[in-house]
């Protein structure tokens, strides 16, 4: 497959998925082959939509950019063009309407290892200090 659209896709995707552009962020940690949703075993960072995109580009403009990206991405998939970016498992699962979100806490380690570590510490510390007596919670 070649042609004008493939050339456009190549240029468009390299710009739009670049984290410095502000629409996407990358995971801080890399994924292993066992957790890779693509099964490729790549050690490159995974992409997910940046929560700062509305701040960087403005709410309306970032919404428009994601809409255009979705349409162009859909056309690329329909035409069988290889999609280079590796998206995070949690992002792809959020796109699936029947997703089970119980995995999100563990996937947080990819996005923000420090926050994940701190929350895990709180989870373990607090649960070991809570005592339930006669239906009342005591610390």
C-alpha positions in Angstrom: 0.0 0.0 0.0 1.4 3.4 -0.9 0.1 6.6 -2.2 -0.6 10.1 -1.2 -2.7 9.2 2.0 0.1 7.0 3.3 2.6 9.8 2.9 0.2 12.2 4.6 -0.3 9.6 7.4 3.4 9.3 7.9 4.0 13.0 8.3 0.7 13.6 10.3 1.3 10.7 12.8 4.9 11.7 13.5 3.8 15.2 14.4 0.5 14.4 16.2 1.8 11.6 18.4 5.0 13.5 19.4 4.6 14.1 23.1 6.1 17.6 22.7 3.1 18.5 20.6 0.9 18.1 23.7 -1.9 15.8 22.6 -0.3 12.6 23.9 1.9 11.7 26.8 4.1 8.7 27.2 4.4 6.2 30.0 7.3 6.8 32.3 8.1 3.1 32.5 8.4 0.8 29.5 6.3 -2.3 29.1 7.6 -5.9 28.8 6.4 -8.5 26.4 4.2 -10.0 29.0 2.2 -6.8 29.5 2.3 -5.6 26.0 -1.2 -5.4 24.5 0.3 -5.5 21.0 2.3 -8.7 21.8 5.3 -7.2 20.1 7.5 -7.2 23.2 8.7 -3.7 22.4 10.4 -1.7 25.2 9.4 1.7 23.8 7.1 4.0 25.8 3.4 3.7 25.3 1.1 6.6 24.4 -2.1 7.8 26.0 -4.0 11.1 25.6 -2.5 13.9 27.6 -4.6 15.3 30.4 -2.9 18.6 29.7 -4.0 18.8 26.0 -6.9 21.2 26.8 -4.5 23.4 28.7 -1.8 23.3 26.0 -4.2 23.8 23.0 -7.4 25.0 24.5 -10.5 22.8 25.2 -12.2 23.4 21.9 -9.1 23.1 19.7 -7.9 19.9 21.5 -11.4 18.4 21.1 -11.2 19.2 17.3 -7.7 17.8 17.0 -8.7 14.5 18.7 -11.8 14.3 16.4 -9.7 14.8 13.2 -7.1 12.4 14.5 -9.8 9.8 15.1 -11.1 10.2 11.5 -7.6 10.0 10.0 -6.6 7.1 12.2 -9.8 5.2 11.2 -9.1 5.8 7.5 -5.5 4.6 8.0 -6.8 1.4 9.7 -9.3 0.8 6.9 -6.6 1.2 4.3 -4.4 -1.3 6.1 -1.7 1.2 6.9 0.6 0.2 9.8 0.0 2.3 12.9 3.3 3.0 14.5 2.5 4.3 18.0 1.9 1.8 20.7 -1.0 2.9 22.9 -1.3 2.0 26.6 -3.5 -1.0 27.5 -5.6 1.2 29.7 -6.3 3.7 27.0 -7.3 1.0 24.5 -9.5 -0.6 27.1 -11.2 2.7 27.9 -12.1 2.9 24.2 -13.8 -0.5 24.5 -17.3 0.2 25.8 -17.5 -3.1 27.6 -14.2 -2.7 29.4 -13.4 -4.0 32.9 -11.6 -1.1 34.7 -10.3 -3.2 37.6 -6.9 -3.2 36.0 -6.5 0.6 36.1 -4.8 0.7 39.5 -2.0 -1.6 38.4 -1.6 0.2 35.0 -1.0 3.4 37.0 2.5 2.2 37.6 3.2 2.8 33.8 1.9 6.3 33.9 3.1 7.6 37.2 5.3 5.2 39.2 5.7 7.5 42.1 2.0 8.0 42.5 1.4 4.3 42.2 4.0 3.5 44.8 2.5 6.1 47.3 -1.0 4.8 46.8 0.1 1.2 47.2 1.8 2.2 50.4 -1.4 3.9 51.7 -3.5 0.9 50.6 -1.3 -1.5 52.6 -0.7 0.7 55.6 -4.3 1.8 56.1 -5.8 -1.7 55.5 -3.4 -3.1 58.2 -4.5 -0.5 60.7 -8.3 -0.6 60.3 -10.2 -2.7 62.8 -14.0 -3.2 62.4 -15.7 -3.7 65.8 -19.5 -4.1 65.9 -19.8 -2.5 62.4 -17.7 0.5 63.3 -14.4 1.3 61.7 -11.6 2.1 64.1 -8.0 3.1 63.3 
